[in-house]
Amino acid sequence: MAMGATGYQQELLEKRKILQWLLERWNDGRHKGFFCLAVNLLPLETVRSVAGKLEREAGQDLPEREKAIRAAALLQAEADRQGICLKLRRKQGKKKN
């Protein structure tokens, strides 16, 4: 299905809101890059679904680290199911002499 520029912009805005929510409520300081990558690569419907699951679990009194691990696990499971690799490939820096 083709999407126009306006539709694409709306999708990006919604993804941005979900990412902001993830970073504010589910990030332990170590998952920011992973959450950014996941939200960018996964389809919007998948991101919405994961956010909904996390929202339903929000009442659980989990430590910050456990919340981040849970969010990352749900995103990774969806990525695996869809054959999407959520591994950030960084360039190797030049060695200093």
C-alpha positions as CSV (number, residue, x, y, z in Angstrom):
1,M,0.0,0.0,0.0
2,A,1.4,3.3,-1.0
3,M,1.7,6.1,1.5
4,G,1.9,9.8,0.7
5,A,4.2,12.2,2.4
6,T,1.6,13.3,4.8
7,G,0.8,9.7,5.9
8,Y,4.5,9.0,6.3
9,Q,5.0,12.1,8.4
10,Q,2.0,11.1,10.6
11,E,3.5,7.7,11.1
12,L,6.9,9.2,12.1
13,L,5.2,11.5,14.6
14,E,3.4,8.6,16.2
15,K,6.6,6.5,16.4
16,R,8.3,9.5,17.9
17,K,5.6,9.8,20.6
18,I,5.9,6.1,21.4
19,L,9.7,6.3,21.5
20,Q,9.6,9.2,23.9
21,W,7.2,7.2,26.1
22,L,9.6,4.2,26.0
23,L,12.5,6.4,27.0
24,E,10.7,8.2,29.8
25,R,9.1,5.1,31.4
26,W,11.0,2.0,30.3
27,N,14.6,3.1,29.8
28,D,17.3,2.3,32.4
29,G,19.9,4.4,30.8
30,R,21.4,1.5,28.8
31,H,18.6,0.8,26.2
32,K,18.2,4.1,24.5
33,G,20.0,3.0,21.3
34,F,18.1,-0.2,21.2
35,F,14.7,1.4,21.6
36,C,15.5,4.0,18.9
37,L,16.6,1.2,16.5
38,A,13.5,-0.9,17.3
39,V,11.0,1.9,16.8
40,N,12.6,2.9,13.5
41,L,12.8,-0.5,12.0
42,L,9.7,-2.2,13.3
43,P,6.3,-1.4,11.6
44,L,4.1,1.0,13.4
45,E,1.4,-1.6,14.2
46,T,4.1,-3.7,15.9
47,V,5.4,-0.8,17.9
48,R,1.8,0.0,18.9
49,S,1.2,-3.6,20.0
50,V,4.3,-3.7,22.1
51,A,3.5,-0.3,23.7
52,G,0.0,-1.6,24.5
53,K,1.4,-4.7,26.2
54,L,3.8,-2.6,28.2
55,E,1.1,-0.2,29.2
56,R,-1.0,-3.1,30.6
57,E,2.1,-4.2,32.6
58,A,2.8,-0.6,33.8
59,G,1.0,-1.3,37.1
60,Q,3.5,-3.9,38.1
61,D,6.0,-2.5,40.5
62,L,9.2,-3.6,38.8
63,P,12.7,-2.1,39.3
64,E,13.8,0.2,36.5
65,R,16.3,-2.3,35.1
66,E,13.6,-5.1,35.0
67,K,11.2,-2.8,33.1
68,A,13.9,-2.0,30.5
69,I,14.7,-5.7,30.1
70,R,11.0,-6.5,29.7
71,A,10.5,-3.8,27.0
72,A,13.6,-4.8,25.1
73,A,12.6,-8.5,25.2
74,L,9.1,-7.7,23.8
75,L,10.6,-5.6,21.0
76,Q,13.3,-8.2,20.2
77,A,10.7,-11.0,20.1
78,E,8.6,-9.1,17.6
79,A,11.7,-8.3,15.5
80,D,12.7,-12.0,15.5
81,R,9.2,-13.0,14.5
82,Q,9.3,-10.6,11.6
83,G,12.9,-11.4,10.6
84,I,14.2,-8.0,11.5
85,C,17.7,-7.7,12.9
86,L,17.9,-5.1,15.7
87,K,21.7,-5.1,16.0
88,L,23.5,-1.8,15.6
89,R,26.5,-2.1,13.4
90,R,29.0,0.5,14.3
91,K,32.0,1.5,12.3
92,Q,35.3,0.4,13.8
93,G,37.4,3.5,14.8
94,K,40.8,4.0,13.5
95,K,43.6,2.8,15.7
96,K,45.8,5.5,17.2
97,N,49.5,5.0,17.1
